[in-house]
């Protein structure tokens, strides 16, 4: 079975992490989590834009690592994934993991959200985390939850 088709737009409002997110890797990480064709925009933002978006759309007044805005799931997954560069970098540093590995995990996580996976309930969280772990490890990274 071939990989799902992906139309990818990659935007850098915060260019400091451009070298950590080459287009071919971002596409590979997203495709690994897709089960259907997709049109996905990935936008890397600074702390100010991350905080503004999180406050406006989730009512939480802080920057978060990844936000997923899913618009459709069928017949094509359509979503925006917003990555907050300073938050991602700080989390990777605290967890003592490579920045690239953390970005890969968050892109897989956001892509699963775009397809309807959630982690609010414990059962859903276990299912989503198991799938994330499987995908991330298949990509050659360590278990993000270990």
C-alpha positions in Angstrom: 0.0 0.0 0.0 1.4 3.4 -0.9 1.6 6.4 1.3 -1.3 8.8 1.3 -1.0 11.8 -0.9 0.0 15.0 0.9 -0.2 18.6 -0.1 2.0 20.4 2.4 2.5 24.1 3.0 5.4 24.8 5.4 5.6 28.3 6.9 8.1 29.9 9.2 6.9 32.9 11.1 9.8 32.1 13.5 12.7 31.2 11.1 15.0 30.1 14.0 14.1 26.4 13.5 14.0 26.3 9.7 17.1 24.1 9.6 15.5 21.6 12.0 12.4 21.2 9.8 13.4 20.4 6.2 10.4 19.9 4.0 11.2 16.3 3.1 11.4 15.3 6.8 8.2 17.2 7.8 6.4 15.5 4.9 7.7 12.1 5.9 6.7 12.5 9.5 3.2 13.6 8.6 2.7 10.9 6.0 3.6 8.3 8.6 0.6 9.3 10.6 -1.9 9.7 7.8 -4.5 7.2 6.8 -6.1 9.4 4.0 -5.0 12.0 1.5 -4.4 15.4 3.2 -3.8 19.1 2.7 -1.9 20.3 5.7 -0.2 23.6 6.5 2.5 23.5 9.1 3.3 27.0 10.6 6.2 27.5 13.0 5.5 30.5 15.2 7.1 32.5 18.0 5.9 32.5 21.6 3.7 35.6 21.1 1.7 34.2 18.1 1.5 30.8 19.9 0.1 32.4 23.0 -2.4 34.6 21.0 -3.7 31.5 19.0 -4.0 29.4 22.2 -5.8 32.1 24.0 -8.2 33.0 21.1 -9.1 29.4 20.1 -8.7 27.4 23.3 -9.1 30.1 26.0 -5.7 29.3 27.5 -3.4 32.2 28.0 0.0 30.6 27.3 2.0 29.3 24.4 1.7 25.5 23.8 3.8 23.2 21.8 1.3 22.3 19.0 -2.1 23.4 18.0 -4.2 21.5 15.5 -7.0 23.2 13.6 -8.8 20.4 11.7 -11.3 21.5 9.0 -12.3 18.3 7.4 -11.5 14.6 7.6 -13.2 13.2 4.5 -12.6 12.7 1.7 -9.4 14.7 2.4 -7.9 15.6 5.7 -7.5 19.4 5.9 -5.7 21.0 8.8 -3.3 23.6 10.1 -0.7 22.5 12.6 0.9 25.3 14.5 4.2 24.6 16.3 5.6 27.1 18.8 9.3 27.0 18.3 10.4 28.3 21.7 8.1 25.9 23.6 9.2 22.9 21.5 12.9 23.8 22.0 12.4 24.2 25.8 10.5 20.9 26.1 13.2 19.1 24.1 15.9 20.6 26.3 14.1 19.6 29.6 13.3 16.1 28.3 17.0 15.8 27.1 15.8 14.6 23.6 16.9 15.8 20.2 14.9 18.7 18.9 14.2 16.8 15.6 12.7 13.9 17.6 10.4 16.2 19.5 9.3 17.9 16.3 8.6 14.5 14.7 6.5 13.5 17.6 4.5 16.7 17.7 3.8 16.5 14.0 2.6 12.9 14.3 0.5 14.0 17.4 -1.0 16.9 15.5 -1.7 14.8 12.4 -3.5 12.2 14.5 -5.6 15.0 16.0 -6.5 16.2 12.5 -7.9 12.8 11.8 -10.1 12.7 14.9 -7.9 11.2 17.6 -8.1 12.7 21.0 -6.6 12.3 24.5 -9.1 13.9 26.8 -10.5 10.6 28.1 -8.1 8.0 29.5 -9.1 5.3 27.0 -8.7 7.7 24.1 -5.3 8.8 25.5 -4.0 5.3 25.8 -5.1 4.5 22.2 -3.6 7.7 20.8 -0.3 7.4 22.8 0.1 3.8 21.7 -0.4 4.8 18.0 2.0 7.8 18.4 4.6 5.5 19.9 4.3 3.0 17.1 4.6 5.6 14.4 7.5 7.6 16.0 9.5 4.4 16.6 8.8 3.3 13.0 10.3 6.6 12.0 13.5 5.7 13.9 13.0 7.8 17.1 12.7 6.6 20.7 9.3 6.1 22.4 8.2 9.7 23.2 6.4 8.5 26.3 9.1 6.5 27.9 
